[in-house]
Amino acid sequence: MMRALVLISLWLGALLLIPSGAHVLEMPHKLAMDRAAYFSAQQMYLGWALFGLLIVLKIILDAVLAFVWRRTSRLAACGALISAALIGCGLIVFFVWVQPANIATSNWATQPSDWVALRQNWEYGHLAIAVLTALSFCGISYSAITFRPAPKTPHRHAGIE
């Protein structure tokens, strides 16, 4: 069961690297866009909020793994706790820098006069989230390679020594 949970956590971490990597790879080109092109390009992200479900699931799963391993596999527990904390920090970055830009622009449908500053917050916020997500993946990967399941105790059957 533990191996399955670790595998699910790794898969969630890998899935979260996809949008983060996309933002990082697009960033240099998007920062060079003029207002019309940028606002047009931003429309490709409509619906990406569904990744929020994976983020919450990842934090919960990694926190559960850290709690379960706290006594039996301290190194694995530390890696899982670090992974959960880093994804949580990414959420904080999102709500402090990215989401305010989304709100101010109605998800990039309206073009306020301070759009350049909002773009900077949005782009660099996503860069920070990508770094935190990558480090989180390192944390749970470390847990996966250091986790050792507790040895199974032999069952005693009546009359068998």
N, C-alpha and C positions, 0 to 999 in steps of 0.2 A: 504494500500500500504506500509506504514512504517513497519508494522508488518512483511510483506512478505520480505522486504529488510533485516530486522534484522534476520529473520530466515535464509535467504540465507547466510548472513554473518556468522552466527553461524555454518551452515553446511560447509562453506568453511574453517572456522577455524578448525572444527573437521577433515575435510579431510586433512588439512595440518599437523595435529598432527600424522597422520599415518606414513608418511615417517620419520618424526622427531623421533617418538617413535621407529621405526625400527632401525634407526641409533644408538640410545642410547642403546637399548637392545643388539645389535650386537657388540658394541664397545669393551667390555672386551675380547670377544673371538677373534675378528679380530686383536686386538693389540698383541695377543699371537701368531698369525700366522707367519710362515716364509715367505720369499719373494714370492716363487712360489704359495703358498696357498693364500696369500693376493691378489696378482694380479689376480688370478683366481676368487676369491670371488668378487672382484670389478666389474667384468663383469656383475653381476646381476643388476647393476644400469643403464645399457644402456637403454635409453628411459625415464628415470625418469625426464629428463629436462622438460617434459610436465607439471610437477607440477609448473613450472615457470609461466605458464598462470594463474593458480589459485592464485599464490602469487600476481601477478599484479592486478588481479580482486579484491582480498581481500583488498589490500591497497586502491584502488580507491573507492570501496564500503564503507569501513569504513571512509574514508575521506569525502565522500559525506554525510554519516549519521552524522558525527560530524558537518559539515557545516549546514545541515538542522536543527539540534537540538540546535545549538549554542545559540539561544534566548529563546527557549521554554522548553528545558530540558537540562540544563547545566551539570548535573551529567552524563546523558547518553552521551552527546556530549564529555565530557572528557574521558569517557571509550572508545568510538569509536576512538577518536583521539589517545589515548594511544595505542589502538590495531593496528591502521594503522602505527604508529611510530615504534612499536616494530617489526612488520613484515618488515618494511623498514630497520630497523637496522639488521635484519636477512639477508636481501639481501646484505647489506654492508659487513657483515661477510663473506657471500658466496663469493663475488667478491674479497675480500682482502686475505682470507686464503684458501678457498676450490677450487675456480676456477683456481688459479695459479697451484695448485697441479694437477688438471685435465689436464691443458695445458702442464705442464712439462712432464707428463706421457702419453700424447695422450689418455686421458681417460683410463688410467691404462693399456694401451696396450704395452707401452715400459717401460723398467725398468732402470731408471737412477741410478747412484751410490748414490745419496742423497735421495733415496726412503724412508728411515726411517723418515727423517725430513718432507718430503712431506706427509707421512702417518699421522704423528702427527698433522700437520696443518689441513689435511682433516678431521681426526676423531674429534679432539677437536673443529674445526670450526663447524662441524655438531652438536656437543654437545651444543655449544653456541646457535646455531640456534634453537635447540629443546627447550632450556630454554626460549628464546625469543618468540617462537611460543606458548608455554604453557602460558606464561604471557599475550600474546596478546589475547589468548582465554579467560583468566580471565577478561581482559578489556572489550571485547565485551559482555561477559556474564553479567558483571556488568551493561553495557548499557541496555541489554535486560530486566533486572529486575527493573531498575530505570526509563526506558522510560515510559512516560504516554502520550498517544495521547491527543491532544487538544480536549476539549469538543466540540461536534457538536453544532452549533448554530441552533436554530429552524428556519425553513423557514416560512416566512409569505406569506400566499396566499391571493389573492385579495378577500376582503369581509369577511375574517375569522379573528377573533380577538383572 
